[in-house]
Amino acid sequence: MYKQPEENSRALSGGEAILEILARAADDQKFLARLAENPHKVLGEYNLTLEERAALARGDVIKIEAWVGQLDERLRTWFKVRLTQERW
């Protein structure tokens, strides 16, 4: 289960921040809903590069896994939600 991050956890950057975001999205339904509603706003709360924010907002699992390694099913929760939002 995801634990609320400490105040300084927002200072995490790169892969650590990405993994924290994915873990929180997997375990915190309110956070997941906020992320789905406005990913750029939510991701702006974290110390990420523009490229990292864009990859997360798009749900680019290939790029994310290139940075942090293969994700387990739990950490892929955000990508599954993001894919359901795609308009075909």
Phi, psi and omega in degrees: 000140181287133175258143178305131182292152173290161183305320184280356181292337177295343179281350176300149179224169176057224184300323180296316179294318179300313180296323177296316180299314181295321178294318180294319178298325180288329189250347186235101184299324178294318177296316179301318179295317177298317180297319179292323182289317183209077185300323183294322178293311182296315182292337177294345178282351184248158181275079182238154173285165176301321180295319178294316178299316181296317181296318178293316181298322179283339185080035183278081183297327181297313180294317181298315180293332176294328180276321189245354184095173184296134180266145174280174183301321180300314182286348177273002182307311182302319183293324177295317179295316181299318180296326179290342179275345181298140178257120181258000000 
